[in-house]
């Protein structure tokens, strides 16, 4: 189970990377509490361009915060960017 402190840190990390544009961030635990889904509402699609550099920075940051649960066969966290109820981008790291 992912602890609340780790979830709070993950939300704040994503909020900081958004520089004010990604302020509405929701989270939910999935797969019995071992996968964290972060949903970011984006008002302006043009301001939600996740560059490769930012993508790698998000991956590195969240991998330090959110522990990999033994037995999970997929990402242990995912960030989805949503505009008008449509997913416009996502960031996740598939474990080796």
C-alpha positions in Angstrom: 0.0 0.0 0.0 1.3 3.4 -0.9 1.5 5.7 2.1 -0.3 9.0 2.3 2.9 10.9 2.8 4.3 9.6 -0.5 1.0 10.5 -2.3 1.2 14.0 -0.9 4.8 14.4 -2.1 3.9 13.1 -5.5 1.0 15.5 -5.9 3.2 18.5 -4.8 6.0 17.3 -7.2 3.6 17.3 -10.2 2.1 20.7 -9.1 5.6 22.2 -9.0 6.4 20.9 -12.4 3.2 22.5 -13.8 4.3 25.9 -12.7 0.8 27.0 -11.8 -0.8 25.5 -14.9 -1.4 22.0 -13.3 -3.2 23.1 -10.1 -6.2 20.7 -10.2 -4.6 17.3 -9.4 -6.6 14.3 -8.2 -5.3 11.0 -7.2 -6.6 7.5 -6.7 -5.0 4.2 -5.6 -5.6 1.2 -7.9 -4.8 -2.5 -7.9 -5.2 -2.9 -4.2 -3.4 0.3 -3.3 -0.1 -0.4 -5.0 -0.5 1.8 -8.1 -1.0 5.5 -7.9 -3.0 7.3 -10.6 -2.6 11.1 -10.7 -5.1 13.0 -12.9 -4.2 16.5 -13.9 -6.9 18.8 -15.3 -5.4 21.0 -18.0 -7.3 24.1 -19.0 -5.1 25.1 -22.0 -3.9 22.1 -24.1 -1.1 24.3 -25.6 0.4 24.8 -22.2 0.4 21.0 -21.5 3.3 20.0 -23.7 5.3 17.5 -21.8 8.8 17.7 -23.3 11.1 14.7 -23.2 13.2 16.4 -20.6 10.2 17.1 -18.3 9.0 13.6 -18.9 12.3 12.1 -17.7 12.4 14.5 -14.7 8.8 13.4 -13.7 9.8 9.8 -14.1 13.0 10.2 -12.0 11.1 12.2 -9.3 8.1 9.9 -8.9 10.3 6.8 -9.0 12.1 8.2 -5.9 8.9 8.9 -4.1 6.5 6.0 -5.0 7.9 2.6 -4.1 7.8 -0.3 -6.5 5.6 -3.0 -5.0 6.9 -6.5 -5.4 4.7 -8.5 -7.7 3.4 -5.5 -9.7 3.6 -6.2 -13.4 3.3 -2.8 -14.8 3.8 0.8 -13.8 3.5 1.6 -10.1 2.3 5.1 -10.8 0.8 7.0 -13.8 0.2 10.7 -14.5 -2.6 11.5 -17.0 -3.3 14.9 -18.4 -6.9 15.6 -19.1 -8.7 18.3 -21.0 -12.5 18.4 -21.4 -12.8 14.7 -20.2 -10.2 13.5 -22.7 -6.7 12.2 -21.9 -4.3 14.3 -23.9 -1.0 12.9 -22.6 0.4 10.5 -20.0 3.6 9.8 -18.2 4.6 6.5 -16.6 7.6 4.3 -16.1 7.3 0.6 -16.9 9.6 -1.3 -14.4 12.2 -3.7 -15.8 
